[in-house]
Amino acid sequence: MADAPYAPRRIRVLPSWLLGRAAARGHRLVAEALATEGMRMVHHAVLSAVAESGPVSQAELGRTVGIDPKDMVTVVTDLQRDGLVTRTPDPADRRKNAVALSAQGRRVLRRTQRLGDRANDELTAALTPAEREQLIALLTRIVRPAGSAGEAAAGG
């Protein structure tokens, strides 16, 4: 952990410290990979959510991804400006906007998903495939303890 800040041995063996360092490295790897496509992680998370749920209201999209409504307006505006999503009045409620992926958005999302996958492969390169599966299972249990509802926020 050459790039990790100094921490006393007692701290360096704590799961919370190790998870934080692993998360920081993973975030950096994914952010750098997405940047090669001119994409920020929040934009990728929103594109992924639209692909999974779309067309979806802007408000629902914000709740799903855990982004403040004011910030969601900016993110969707950015994605629309880049031709990655469309924003039209929701037929079910004309007061709301329905956000959907454009053809260009689908193409960009496929590329950025591959980049994110490669970054995660780099993050877990020291593990065997079985260890990667085990890590994901263990982290899922930590993120969503037994009996809790909901899913972790999207990210990368």
C-alpha positions as CSV (number, residue, x, y, z in Angstrom):
1,M,0.0,0.0,0.0
2,A,2.7,2.4,-1.1
3,D,0.1,5.1,-2.0
4,A,-1.8,4.8,1.3
5,P,-1.3,7.5,4.0
6,Y,0.6,6.5,7.1
7,A,-1.5,4.8,9.7
8,P,-0.4,2.9,12.8
9,R,-0.3,-0.9,12.6
10,R,-3.4,-1.1,14.8
11,I,-5.3,1.0,12.3
12,R,-3.9,-0.7,9.2
13,V,-5.5,-4.0,10.1
14,L,-9.0,-2.6,10.8
15,P,-11.6,-3.7,8.2
16,S,-13.0,-0.2,8.0
17,W,-9.5,1.3,7.2
18,L,-8.8,-1.4,4.6
19,L,-12.2,-1.0,3.0
20,G,-11.7,2.7,2.8
21,R,-8.3,2.3,1.1
22,A,-9.7,-0.3,-1.3
23,A,-12.7,1.9,-2.1
24,A,-10.4,4.9,-2.7
25,R,-8.2,2.9,-5.1
26,G,-11.3,1.5,-6.9
27,H,-12.8,4.9,-7.2
28,R,-9.6,6.3,-8.7
29,L,-9.2,3.4,-11.2
30,V,-12.8,3.7,-12.4
31,A,-12.7,7.5,-12.5
32,E,-9.5,7.4,-14.6
33,A,-10.9,4.8,-16.9
34,L,-14.2,6.7,-17.5
35,A,-12.3,9.9,-18.0
36,T,-10.8,8.4,-21.2
37,E,-14.4,8.6,-22.6
38,G,-14.9,12.1,-21.1
39,M,-17.3,10.6,-18.5
40,R,-17.6,11.3,-14.8
41,M,-18.7,8.5,-12.4
42,V,-22.0,10.3,-11.5
43,H,-22.9,10.6,-15.2
44,H,-22.1,6.9,-15.7
45,A,-24.2,5.9,-12.7
46,V,-27.2,7.9,-14.1
47,L,-26.7,6.4,-17.6
48,S,-26.7,2.9,-16.0
49,A,-29.8,3.6,-14.0
50,V,-31.6,5.0,-17.0
51,A,-30.6,1.9,-19.0
52,E,-32.0,-0.3,-16.2
53,S,-35.2,1.6,-15.4
54,G,-35.8,3.9,-18.3
55,P,-37.7,5.8,-19.4
56,V,-37.9,7.1,-15.9
57,S,-38.9,10.3,-14.3
58,Q,-36.1,12.6,-13.3
59,A,-37.3,12.6,-9.7
60,E,-37.4,8.8,-9.6
61,L,-33.9,8.7,-11.1
62,G,-32.6,11.0,-8.4
63,R,-34.1,8.8,-5.7
64,T,-32.8,5.6,-7.3
65,V,-29.2,6.9,-7.6
66,G,-29.2,8.9,-4.4
67,I,-28.6,12.3,-6.1
68,D,-30.1,15.6,-4.8
69,P,-32.8,16.8,-7.2
70,K,-30.9,20.0,-8.0
71,D,-27.8,18.1,-8.8
72,M,-29.8,15.6,-10.9
73,V,-31.1,18.4,-13.1
74,T,-27.5,19.4,-13.8
75,V,-26.4,15.8,-14.5
76,V,-29.4,15.1,-16.9
77,T,-28.8,18.4,-18.6
78,D,-25.1,17.4,-19.2
79,L,-26.1,14.0,-20.5
80,Q,-28.8,15.6,-22.8
81,R,-26.4,18.2,-24.1
82,D,-24.0,15.4,-25.0
83,G,-26.8,13.5,-26.8
84,L,-26.7,10.6,-24.4
85,V,-30.3,10.9,-23.0
86,T,-33.6,12.4,-24.1
87,R,-35.8,14.3,-21.7
88,T,-39.5,14.6,-22.6
89,P,-42.7,15.2,-20.7
90,D,-43.8,12.0,-18.9
91,P,-47.0,10.8,-20.6
92,A,-48.3,9.6,-17.2
93,D,-47.7,13.0,-15.6
94,R,-46.9,16.0,-17.9
95,R,-45.4,17.9,-14.9
96,K,-42.5,15.4,-14.8
97,N,-39.8,14.7,-17.3
98,A,-39.1,11.2,-18.5
99,V,-35.5,10.4,-19.2
100,A,-34.5,7.7,-21.7
101,L,-31.2,6.6,-23.3
102,S,-30.5,7.7,-26.8
103,A,-28.8,5.5,-29.3
104,Q,-25.6,7.4,-28.7
105,G,-26.1,6.9,-25.0
106,R,-26.4,3.1,-25.4
107,R,-23.2,3.1,-27.4
108,V,-21.3,5.2,-24.9
109,L,-22.7,3.1,-22.0
110,R,-21.4,-0.1,-23.6
111,R,-17.9,1.4,-23.9
112,T,-17.9,2.9,-20.4
113,Q,-19.2,-0.4,-18.9
114,R,-16.2,-2.2,-20.5
115,L,-13.9,0.4,-19.1
116,G,-15.4,0.1,-15.6
117,D,-15.1,-3.7,-15.8
118,R,-11.4,-3.4,-16.8
119,A,-10.8,-1.0,-13.9
120,N,-12.4,-3.4,-11.5
121,D,-10.4,-6.3,-12.9
122,E,-7.3,-4.3,-12.2
123,L,-8.5,-3.6,-8.7
124,T,-8.9,-7.3,-8.0
125,A,-6.1,-8.6,-10.1
126,A,-4.3,-10.1,-7.1
127,L,-7.3,-12.4,-6.5
128,T,-8.3,-15.6,-8.1
129,P,-11.8,-15.7,-9.8
130,A,-13.1,-17.7,-6.8
131,E,-11.7,-15.1,-4.4
132,R,-13.3,-12.3,-6.5
133,E,-16.7,-14.0,-6.1
134,Q,-16.1,-14.4,-2.4
135,L,-15.1,-10.8,-2.0
136,I,-18.2,-9.6,-3.8
137,A,-20.4,-11.8,-1.6
138,L,-18.7,-10.6,1.6
139,L,-18.9,-6.9,0.6
140,T,-22.5,-7.3,-0.4
141,R,-23.2,-8.7,3.1
142,I,-21.4,-5.8,4.7
143,V,-23.2,-3.2,2.5
144,R,-26.6,-4.8,2.9
145,P,-26.7,-6.6,6.3
146,A,-29.3,-9.4,6.6
147,G,-32.8,-8.0,7.1
148,S,-32.0,-4.6,5.6
149,A,-34.0,-3.3,2.6
150,G,-32.8,-1.5,-0.4
151,E,-29.7,-1.6,-2.5
152,A,-26.4,0.2,-2.4
153,A,-26.2,3.3,-4.5
154,A,-24.8,2.9,-8.0
155,G,-21.3,4.0,-8.7
156,G,-19.0,2.1,-10.7
